[in-house]
Amino acid sequence: MNDAALKTERQEIVVDEVFPHAPETIWKALTNGELIGRWIMVPTGFEPVKGTHFTFQTTPAGAWDGVIHCQVLEVIPNERLTYAWKGGHESNIGYGAPLDTVVTWALSRVEGGTRLRLVHSGFITPTNDSAFKTMSGGWTKVVQKLGTVVGELR
């Protein structure tokens, strides 16, 4: 095997959207467990405090129990929320393969509202190709649902 065959490539999903809401309103939807459950999945143990461990439960597959293990890495109120996103099992190929990634939500005030930029980084090719493909479309839908929830908070 040569060096090129051993090299892994990393990919990231980016969703960029401008909402006609204040950063404080979007922040509330990003950091309130009950609201999070309305636009992505119900979190267990979530608090917007650096170091907090929490989980999401999704559909299990193979040897993976469907639990996504997260840890809050950074909290800057009304500006940035970052957490680790880990799941999968080493015996799974495709859906449920090991995933060790980072999700960052960044908010910036713009004319007429707030720019929300979601970056889900750390997908390893080819191991995480299935998750990358599925979650690329999934995160777009999640951000749309987040926008709907935020609109109801006004």
Secondary structure in CASP SS format (residue, H / E / C, confidence):
PFRMAT SS
TARGET T0000
AUTHOR 0000-0000-0000
METHOD secondary structure of the structure
MODEL  1
M C 1.00
N C 1.00
D H 1.00
A H 1.00
A H 1.00
L H 1.00
K C 1.00
T C 1.00
E E 1.00
R E 1.00
Q E 1.00
E E 1.00
I E 1.00
V E 1.00
V E 1.00
D E 1.00
E E 1.00
V E 1.00
F E 1.00
P C 1.00
H C 1.00
A C 1.00
P H 1.00
E H 1.00
T H 1.00
I H 1.00
W H 1.00
K H 1.00
A H 1.00
L H 1.00
T H 1.00
N C 1.00
G H 1.00
E H 1.00
L H 1.00
I H 1.00
G H 1.00
R H 1.00
W H 1.00
I C 1.00
M C 1.00
V C 1.00
P C 1.00
T E 1.00
G C 1.00
F C 1.00
E C 1.00
P C 1.00
V C 1.00
K C 1.00
G C 1.00
T C 1.00
H E 1.00
F E 1.00
T E 1.00
F E 1.00
Q E 1.00
T C 1.00
T C 1.00
P C 1.00
A E 1.00
G C 1.00
A C 1.00
W E 1.00
D C 1.00
G C 1.00
V E 1.00
I E 1.00
H E 1.00
C E 1.00
Q E 1.00
V E 1.00
L E 1.00
E E 1.00
V E 1.00
I E 1.00
P C 1.00
N C 1.00
E C 1.00
R E 1.00
L E 1.00
T E 1.00
Y E 1.00
A E 1.00
W E 1.00
K E 1.00
G E 1.00
G C 1.00
H C 1.00
E C 1.00
S C 1.00
N C 1.00
I C 1.00
G C 1.00
Y C 1.00
G C 1.00
A C 1.00
P C 1.00
L E 1.00
D E 1.00
T E 1.00
V E 1.00
V E 1.00
T E 1.00
W E 1.00
A E 1.00
L E 1.00
S E 1.00
R E 1.00
V E 1.00
E C 1.00
G C 1.00
G E 1.00
T E 1.00
R E 1.00
L E 1.00
R E 1.00
L E 1.00
V E 1.00
H E 1.00
S E 1.00
G E 1.00
F E 1.00
I E 1.00
T E 1.00
P C 1.00
T C 1.00
N C 1.00
D H 1.00
S H 1.00
A H 1.00
F H 1.00
K H 1.00
T H 1.00
M H 1.00
S H 1.00
G H 1.00
G H 1.00
W H 1.00
T H 1.00
K H 1.00
V H 1.00
V H 1.00
Q H 1.00
K H 1.00
L H 1.00
G H 1.00
T H 1.00
V H 1.00
V H 1.00
G H 1.00
E H 1.00
L H 1.00
R C 1.00
END
